[in-house]
Every structure is written in structure tokens, then in C-alpha cells.
Amino acid sequence: MDESTTQDRATGEYNAVSTATDAGATNGTSSGGPATEEAVLDALKHVVDPELGINIVDLGLVYDVDISEGGAIHIEYTLTTMGCPIGPLIEQQMQSFLEGVPGVASVEAEMVLRPPWTPEMMSEEAKASLGYF
């Protein structure tokens, strides 16, 4: 097993993540090797907030992605406001776009409200699109 470090986007904390590198590791239902955080985030860029028209990654709504050796993906995400009704839609789109990612066996999305989302969490591209300076 290799160990790498990932940064939690919400807190800035670094976490050690172990990944299987031997050929006998379980790769989930998709072929092509183990899932990577980069591949998961790329797929999540297709999940768009319907009110803002910007993907959830660039909006800063995805706080953490955890990938187990067996390809189980756990995503911590938030919404722009506490009472925002699009949570189920966002989770459905996450499931849909992650189905085709190599190495993904299952997806669990967990909505969290702490820390609360702020516009400063957006990427520079998202800020520019919304005119936030």
C-alpha cells in the first residue's frame, strides 16, 4: 500500500490516505484501476448548481472525498444556504456522474453544514463568473 496526503478543502487540514497498488486489489464494478481523487473531482465538475449554473467543485461545495481500497467513495459536501432544497438533486447527479468513473464501486454523499459555506470558498473562475471580487 502507498500512503498519500490529501487536504480537506473545508478545514485545510491534511489527512493521510492509504491506497492499494498491488494487482490483487479490488477495483469496484468499473475497470481501469482504482479510483483517484482527481477522477472523482473531475466527474463532480459535471454536477451543476441549477440556480447558479456553476459546478459544485468550483463553488467550493465539495469539502472532502475519501476513497476506500474497495472503491467506496465517501463525499462530504455542503449547500450554499442551510435551507437550500437542491440536496437530493445534487446527490442524484453525483451518483449518476460517478457511475462511469473507473474503480468506483459505490458512492455515499453526506451533506454537512459545518463549516458553513462562504463565497470565499469558490474557485477564482467561479468568482469571476458570478462577478464576486
C-alpha positions as CSV (number, residue, x, y, z in Angstrom):
1,M,0.0,0.0,0.0
2,D,1.1,3.5,-0.7
3,E,0.2,6.4,1.6
4,S,-0.5,9.8,0.2
5,T,-1.8,13.0,1.8
6,T,-4.9,14.9,0.9
7,Q,-6.1,18.3,2.0
8,D,-9.6,18.7,3.4
9,R,-11.0,21.6,1.4
10,A,-13.1,23.0,4.2
11,T,-10.7,23.0,7.1
12,G,-7.3,23.0,5.3
13,E,-6.2,20.0,7.4
14,Y,-4.1,17.3,5.8
15,N,-5.0,13.7,6.1
16,A,-3.1,10.5,5.3
17,V,-4.8,8.3,2.8
18,S,-3.7,4.7,2.0
19,T,-4.2,3.4,-1.5
20,A,-3.8,-0.2,-2.8
21,T,-1.2,-0.6,-5.5
22,D,-1.0,-4.4,-6.0
23,A,-2.8,-6.1,-8.8
24,G,-4.9,-8.1,-6.4
25,A,-6.8,-5.1,-5.0
26,T,-10.5,-4.8,-5.6
27,N,-11.3,-2.2,-8.2
28,G,-15.0,-2.0,-7.8
29,T,-17.5,-2.5,-10.6
30,S,-15.7,-0.4,-13.2
31,S,-12.5,-1.4,-14.9
32,G,-9.4,0.7,-15.3
33,G,-7.7,0.5,-11.8
34,P,-8.5,2.2,-8.5
35,A,-10.5,5.4,-8.4
36,T,-8.5,8.5,-7.8
37,E,-9.5,11.8,-6.1
38,E,-8.7,13.6,-9.3
39,A,-11.1,11.4,-11.4
40,V,-13.8,11.8,-8.8
41,L,-13.5,15.6,-8.7
42,D,-13.4,15.7,-12.5
43,A,-16.7,13.8,-12.6
44,L,-18.2,16.1,-9.9
45,K,-17.4,19.1,-12.1
46,H,-20.4,17.9,-14.2
47,V,-22.7,18.4,-11.2
48,V,-24.1,21.9,-11.6
49,D,-26.0,24.1,-9.1
50,P,-29.1,24.8,-11.1
51,E,-29.6,28.2,-9.5
52,L,-26.1,29.5,-10.1
53,G,-25.1,27.5,-13.2
54,I,-21.7,26.6,-11.8
55,N,-20.4,23.2,-10.8
56,I,-20.2,22.2,-7.2
57,V,-16.4,21.7,-7.2
58,D,-15.7,25.3,-8.4
59,L,-18.4,26.6,-6.0
60,G,-16.4,25.0,-3.1
61,L,-19.3,22.8,-2.1
62,V,-17.3,19.6,-2.0
63,Y,-15.4,19.5,1.3
64,D,-13.8,16.1,1.2
65,V,-13.5,13.0,-0.9
66,D,-12.5,9.7,0.7
67,I,-11.8,6.6,-1.4
68,S,-11.5,3.2,0.2
69,E,-9.4,0.4,-1.1
70,G,-12.5,-1.3,-2.5
71,G,-13.6,1.7,-4.5
72,A,-16.3,3.0,-2.0
73,I,-16.4,6.8,-2.3
74,H,-17.5,9.0,0.6
75,I,-18.1,12.6,-0.3
76,E,-18.7,15.4,2.2
77,Y,-20.5,18.4,0.7
78,T,-22.5,21.3,1.7
79,L,-25.0,23.7,0.1
80,T,-24.8,27.4,-0.3
81,T,-27.6,28.0,2.2
82,M,-28.9,25.9,5.1
83,G,-32.4,25.8,3.7
84,C,-31.4,25.1,0.1
85,P,-33.8,22.4,-1.3
86,I,-31.4,21.0,-4.0
87,G,-29.6,18.5,-1.8
88,P,-31.4,15.4,-3.2
89,L,-30.8,16.6,-6.8
90,I,-27.1,17.2,-6.1
91,E,-26.8,13.7,-4.6
92,Q,-28.6,12.1,-7.5
93,Q,-26.3,13.9,-10.0
94,M,-23.2,12.8,-8.0
95,Q,-24.3,9.2,-8.2
96,S,-25.1,9.5,-11.9
97,F,-21.7,11.1,-12.9
98,L,-19.6,8.9,-10.7
99,E,-21.1,5.6,-12.1
100,G,-18.7,5.7,-15.0
101,V,-15.6,6.6,-13.1
102,P,-13.1,3.6,-13.2
103,G,-12.7,2.0,-9.9
104,V,-15.8,3.4,-8.3
105,A,-17.8,0.6,-6.5
106,S,-20.3,2.7,-4.5
107,V,-20.9,6.4,-3.6
108,E,-22.1,7.8,-0.3
109,A,-22.8,11.5,-0.2
110,E,-23.0,13.2,3.1
111,M,-24.3,16.7,3.4
112,V,-22.7,18.7,6.2
113,L,-23.4,22.2,7.4
114,R,-20.2,22.9,9.3
115,P,-18.2,24.8,8.4
116,P,-20.9,26.9,6.7
117,W,-20.2,27.7,3.0
118,T,-19.0,31.2,2.2
119,P,-18.3,32.8,-1.2
120,E,-14.5,32.8,-0.4
121,M,-14.6,29.0,-0.9
122,M,-15.3,29.4,-4.6
123,S,-12.5,29.0,-7.2
124,E,-11.3,32.1,-9.0
125,E,-13.2,31.0,-12.1
126,A,-16.5,30.8,-10.2
127,K,-15.9,34.1,-8.5
128,A,-15.3,35.7,-11.9
129,S,-18.4,34.1,-13.4
130,L,-20.6,35.5,-10.6
131,G,-18.9,38.9,-10.5
132,Y,-17.6,38.3,-7.0
133,F,-14.4,40.2,-6.3
